[in-house]
């Protein structure tokens, strides 16, 4: 079986070749003041472990929880056999992995390391998308609303919009397009513009609280999160070209190792497998967003181009996965935050929330993907044996 790295088609590929070169002076002129991580402490921008939150949540602009449509599920099958298989998969994988499966409408969750926090990385784009759709539901935003993007908005790593932004200086894109690119292409700049337009990290945290979504932390945004994990202090010029990667490469190895180890041990964007799977099951039931927004979000996740060989590849014909991947930083052979989470739909209409979160591993990409495929395949076998 051929296993390839993710290679999403960028927005620039669809728009045509870029018409100019990078203009670093123009970009630097547009840069904002330097942001620093100094003095932030244990997660002054997140939910600190063992202490009170270092931020105040404002629920006023978060929509009320919708009244979900009638949802019925057959919960007669006991998940003991599935639990045993998921435990075996986790134990045989060489690395720190959390797994969770929950059936929408049922009160059980099975897996491994269910309550341990793992780095989300781009999985956290789901919470931004939900917060944006909640704002659409309550009239604060529109799907066709144009959002401007300038060089000061550029972030890190995968950001297909960057060359057009640097060429033109400013572009505008509708909310729905930015959301689709954030979820399908994992575009960091598209996601950050949505994040700050909807109200920033505190607003997303307020949304999570309003929906009583447990086990989920939301970090400070892509730039500060990735800088902290790398051992760097963020400044706007790091977003130009490969400046971030070059600055990271100049750091002493021990600095990078310490920063990455600190992040993985207690991630500021951490999520528990149980919390993630249960939230996805509730999304499928229509408990988190309006019926229209739920359908739009699932349709968008179902069209994702990232991670085709992760959870999705383990499902047999007739099954569907509406998923979001996450991929963290690497240091030598150490990979961190390698994830896939999904709403999985069985042919009979049953829904499952599924989360596979790898905190860290030295296993190659193929082994990581095959482990994820074994989780979704185990779920499908268990379901079919009990419904045949």
C-alpha positions in Angstrom: 0.0 0.0 0.0 1.4 3.4 -1.0 1.6 5.8 1.9 2.3 9.5 1.1 2.7 12.6 3.1 -0.2 15.0 3.0 0.1 17.1 -0.1 -3.0 19.4 -0.2 -3.6 21.6 -3.2 -3.0 25.2 -2.2 -5.4 28.0 -3.0 -2.7 29.5 -5.2 -2.7 26.3 -7.3 -6.4 26.9 -8.0 -6.0 30.6 -8.6 -3.0 30.2 -10.9 0.7 30.8 -10.5 1.7 33.8 -8.4 2.4 37.0 -10.2 5.2 38.4 -8.2 8.0 37.8 -5.7 8.1 38.2 -2.0 8.4 41.9 -0.8 10.1 41.6 2.6 10.4 45.3 3.1 6.7 45.9 2.5 5.9 43.0 4.7 8.1 44.2 7.5 6.6 47.7 7.3 3.2 46.1 7.9 4.4 44.1 10.9 2.9 44.7 14.3 4.7 45.2 17.5 6.7 42.2 18.8 4.7 39.7 20.8 6.4 38.0 23.6 5.9 34.8 25.6 7.9 36.1 28.5 6.0 36.1 31.8 3.0 34.1 30.5 3.7 31.5 33.1 1.9 28.1 33.0 -0.8 29.1 30.4 -1.8 32.6 31.2 -3.6 32.3 27.9 -5.2 28.9 28.5 -6.6 26.7 31.3 -3.8 26.3 33.7 -3.3 23.0 35.4 -4.2 23.0 39.1 -5.2 26.7 39.2 -7.9 29.2 38.3 -8.2 30.3 34.7 -6.0 33.4 34.0 -8.6 34.9 31.8 -12.2 36.1 32.1 -14.8 34.4 29.8 -17.4 36.6 28.3 -20.5 34.6 27.3 -22.6 37.5 26.1 -21.8 37.1 22.4 -22.0 33.3 22.4 -25.2 31.9 21.1 -27.4 29.7 23.3 -27.2 26.0 22.9 -29.6 25.0 20.1 -32.5 22.6 20.6 -31.3 19.5 18.9 -33.6 17.5 16.6 -34.9 14.1 17.9 -32.1 11.6 17.9 -32.4 7.9 18.7 -29.6 5.4 18.9 -29.5 1.7 19.5 -27.4 1.4 22.7 -28.0 -2.3 23.4 -24.6 -3.5 22.2 -22.0 -3.6 25.0 -18.6 -2.2 24.0 -16.3 -4.6 26.0 -14.9 -6.3 22.9 -14.2 -2.9 21.3 -12.5 -1.7 24.5 -10.3 -4.8 24.5 -9.3 -4.2 20.8 -8.5 -0.5 21.3 -6.4 -1.3 24.4 -4.5 -3.9 22.3 -3.9 -1.3 19.6 -2.7 1.3 22.0 -0.4 -1.1 23.9 1.3 -2.3 20.6 2.0 1.2 19.3 5.5 2.5 20.2 4.6 5.9 21.4 2.3 7.9 23.5 -1.2 7.5 22.0 -4.7 8.3 23.2 -7.7 6.7 21.7 -11.4 7.3 22.2 -14.6 6.0 20.6 -18.1 7.0 21.7 -21.5 6.2 20.0 -23.7 9.2 19.5 -26.7 8.9 21.8 -25.1 6.3 24.1 -23.5 6.9 27.4 -20.2 5.0 27.0 -16.8 5.9 25.8 -14.0 3.4 25.3 -10.3 3.7 24.5 -6.9 4.3 26.0 -5.6 7.2 28.1 -9.1 8.7 27.9 -8.5 11.5 30.3 -4.9 12.5 29.4 -4.3 15.8 27.6 -2.7 15.5 24.2 -1.5 18.3 21.9 -4.3 19.1 19.4 -2.4 21.1 16.8 -4.7 21.7 13.9 -7.5 19.7 15.3 -8.2 22.9 17.3 -9.4 24.5 14.1 -12.6 22.7 14.7 -13.4 24.9 17.7 -12.7 28.0 15.7 -15.0 26.8 13.0 -17.7 26.0 15.5 -17.4 29.4 17.2 -17.7 31.1 13.8 -20.8 29.1 12.8 -22.3 29.9 16.2 -21.7 33.6 15.4 -23.5 33.0 12.1 -26.3 31.2 13.8 -26.9 34.2 16.2 -26.4 36.9 13.5 -23.0 38.2 14.5 -21.3 37.0 11.3 -22.3 36.0 7.8 -20.9 33.2 5.6 -20.4 35.7 2.7 -18.8 38.3 4.9 -15.5 39.4 3.4 -12.4 39.3 5.7 -9.3 41.1 4.7 -5.8 39.5 5.0 -2.6 41.6 5.1 1.0 40.6 5.6 0.7 41.2 9.3 -1.9 38.5 9.5 0.5 35.8 8.2 1.3 32.9 10.5 3.5 29.8 10.2 4.0 26.6 8.3 1.0 25.7 6.0 -0.5 29.0 4.8 -1.4 28.7 1.0 -2.5 32.3 1.0 0.8 33.8 1.8 2.2 34.4 -1.7 -0.8 36.2 -2.9 -0.9 38.3 0.2 2.7 39.2 -0.1 2.3 39.9 -3.8 -0.9 42.1 -3.5 -0.4 43.5 0.0 -4.1 42.9 0.9 -6.7 40.4 -0.2 -10.3 39.6 0.9 -12.0 36.2 1.2 -15.5 35.3 2.5 -15.9 33.5 5.8 -17.1 30.3 4.3 -14.1 30.0 2.0 -11.7 30.7 4.9 -13.4 28.1 7.0 -13.3 25.5 4.2 -9.5 26.1 3.7 -8.8 26.1 7.4 -10.5 22.7 7.8 -9.8 21.1 4.4 -6.3 22.4 3.7 -5.4 23.2 7.4 -4.5 26.7 6.3 -3.1 28.4 9.4 -3.6 32.0 8.2 -7.2 31.4 7.2 -7.8 29.9 10.6 -6.2 32.8 12.5 -8.1 35.4 10.6 -11.4 33.6 11.5 -10.2 33.3 15.1 -9.5 37.0 15.6 -12.6 38.0 13.6 -14.9 36.0 15.8 -13.4 37.4 19.0 -10.1 35.7 19.7 -9.1 32.7 22.0 -11.2 33.9 24.9 -14.3 33.8 22.7 -13.6 30.3 21.6 -13.1 29.3 25.2 -16.4 30.9 26.1 -18.1 28.9 23.3 -16.6 25.7 24.7 -17.9 26.6 28.2 -21.3 27.5 26.9 -21.7 24.0 25.3 -20.2 22.3 28.4 -17.5 20.7 26.3 -15.1 19.1 28.8 -11.5 18.1 28.4 -10.6 20.7 25.8 -8.1 23.6 26.2 -7.8 26.3 23.5 -4.4 27.9 23.1 -3.3 31.4 22.3 -3.4 31.2 18.5 -1.0 29.5 16.0 1.9 32.0 16.3 2.4 32.0 20.0 1.6 28.3 20.4 4.2 27.1 17.8 6.8 29.6 19.0 6.5 28.3 22.5 6.7 24.7 21.4 9.9 25.5 19.4 11.6 27.5 22.1 11.3 30.8 20.3 9.8 34.2 21.1 7.3 35.4 18.4 8.0 38.4 16.3 6.2 39.3 13.0 9.2 38.9 10.7 9.2 35.2 11.6 6.1 34.8 9.3 8.0 35.8 6.2 9.3 32.9 3.9 11.1 30.3 6.0 12.3 32.7 8.7 10.6 30.7 11.5 12.2 27.4 10.4 15.6 29.1 10.1 15.4 30.7 13.5 14.3 27.4 15.0 17.2 25.6 13.4 19.7 28.1 14.9 18.5 27.2 18.5 20.7 24.8 20.5 19.3 21.3 20.4 18.8 21.2 24.2 16.7 24.4 24.0 14.4 22.9 21.4 14.2 19.5 23.3 13.3 21.2 26.5 10.6 23.4 24.9 9.0 20.6 23.0 9.1 18.3 26.0 7.4 20.9 28.1 4.7 21.4 25.5 3.9 17.7 25.1 3.9 17.1 28.8 1.2 19.8 29.5 0.0 21.2 26.2 -1.6 24.6 26.2 -3.9 23.4 23.4 -4.4 20.0 25.0 -7.5 17.8 24.6 -8.4 14.5 26.2 -9.4 11.7 23.8 -12.7 11.2 25.7 -13.5 14.9 25.6 -12.8 15.1 21.9 -14.8 12.0 21.0 -17.8 13.0 23.1 -17.9 16.5 21.6 -17.9 15.0 18.1 -20.7 12.7 19.0 -22.7 15.7 20.3 -21.9 17.6 17.1 -23.4 14.7 15.1 -26.5 14.8 17.3 -27.0 18.5 16.6 -26.4 19.6 20.2 -23.7 22.2 19.5 -24.9 24.2 16.4 -28.0 24.8 14.4 -29.1 22.1 12.1 -28.0 24.1 9.1 -24.6 24.9 10.6 -24.1 21.3 11.7 -24.7 20.1 8.2 -22.3 22.7 6.7 -19.5 21.8 9.2 -19.9 18.0 8.6 -20.0 18.5 4.8 -16.8 20.6 5.0 -15.1 18.1 7.2 -16.2 15.3 4.8 -14.4 17.1 1.9 -11.1 17.4 3.8 -8.0 16.8 1.6 -5.7 16.3 4.6 -4.9 12.9 6.1 -6.6 10.6 3.5 -4.6 7.7 4.9 -5.4 8.2 8.5 -8.7 7.2 10.1 -10.6 7.4 6.8 -8.5 4.8 5.1 -9.4 2.1 7.7 -13.1 2.2 7.0 -14.8 -0.3 4.7 -17.0 0.7 1.8 -20.3 2.4 2.8 -18.8 4.1 5.9 -18.0 7.8 6.0 -15.6 10.0 8.0 -16.0 13.7 8.6 -12.6 14.4 10.0 -9.9 16.9 11.0 -6.2 16.2 11.2 -3.5 17.7 13.3 0.3 17.5 12.8 2.8 19.0 15.2 6.5 19.8 15.1 9.2 17.3 14.7 12.7 17.2 16.2 15.0 14.6 14.6 13.0 11.3 14.6 10.6 12.6 17.3 7.1 13.5 16.0 4.6 15.3 18.2 0.9 16.0 17.9 0.1 13.6 15.1 -3.7 13.3 15.2 -7.0 12.6 13.5 -10.5 13.0 14.9 -13.7 12.3 13.2 -17.5 11.9 13.2 -17.8 8.4 11.7 -21.1 7.4 10.0 -22.0 3.7 9.6 -24.1 2.5 6.7 -27.1 2.1 9.0 -26.9 5.8 10.0 -25.2 5.3 13.4 -22.7 8.0 14.3 -19.5 7.7 16.4 -17.1 10.2 17.7 -13.6 9.0 17.2 -10.3 10.5 18.3 -6.7 9.2 17.9 -4.1 11.6 19.4 -0.4 10.8 19.3 1.4 12.9 21.9 4.9 11.8 20.7 6.5 8.9 18.9 9.6 7.9 17.0 7.5 5.7 14.6 7.5 6.6 10.9 4.5 8.1 9.2 3.4 4.8 7.7 3.3 3.2 11.2 1.3 6.1 12.6 -1.2 6.0 9.8 -1.6 2.2 10.0 -2.3 2.4 13.7 -5.1 5.0 13.0 -6.5 2.8 10.3 -6.6 -0.1 12.7 -8.7 1.9 15.1 -11.4 2.8 12.5 -11.3 -0.8 11.1 -11.8 -2.2 14.6 -14.8 0.1 15.1 -16.4 -1.0 11.8 -15.8 -4.7 12.6 -17.3 -4.3 16.1 -20.4 -2.4 14.8 -21.1 -4.8 11.9 -20.8 -7.9 14.1 -23.4 -6.5 16.5 -25.8 -5.2 13.8 -25.7 -8.1 11.3 
